């Protein structure tokens, strides 16, 4: 059997220095608080930037849709205003053309009042309509709703008719 190796006893008495220093205690809370504050600030900047980006994207998409719809409805209304009913019929959506023949459409539109001016409003995507302020040749005014549909093959908006 062998004897245990010799281990010296710790020095006696107060004021003895340990063999390694203790970790610092002062300032630890301040450093943690500062680190959490900086991390929170960075998180707020990132989330705030994301929210601004989403709002900007939504606004841009809304403007793009309104612009597309304005072009489509304006083309249709110009054809109606110019009494070019064959052209107007060609601009209608497939559902509207399948419900009414070209001849019936032209007969119905020829009997309607002449459009002198119009103003296309903003699209309501909930109902798929656009308000159009119409001024007729005799001076009467009306707000009609241009009913819209989206072409399934092209994705473009199309007018399906005007409702009062």
C-alpha positions, 0 to 999 in steps of 0.5 A: 500500500502506498501512502497518500501524497502530502497536501499542505494545510491552508495558512492560518489566520485572517488576511490570508489571500486565496489562491485565485481572485473572486469574480467582481461583484460591483457593476454586474447589474449595470452591465446586464441592464445595459446589455438588455437595454441595447438588445431591446433597442435593436429589437424595437428598431427591427420590429418598427422597421418591419411594421413600416415596411409592411405598411408601405407594401400595403399602400403600394399594393392598394395604389397599384390595384386602384391604378389598374382598375382605373385604367380598365373602367376608364377604357370601358367608360370611354367606349360607352361615352363615345357610343362605341358599344361593340368595343365596350362589349368586348371589354366586358368580362366573360360572364357578362358576355355569356349572359347577354349577346352583343346585339342585345347589349348594343340595343340596350346601350343605344337606348340609354342616355348619352354619357357626357363625363365620368369620374372613376373612384377608388376600388372596393375590393370587398364587393368588387365594385368601383363608384363612377360619377357619371354626368349625362348629356342632359345634365343629370348626374348619377353614381353607378357601381362598375362591377369587376371580375378578375380574368382567371387566365390573365389576372387582369381586372374586367368590367362586368357591368354598371349597376345603379 
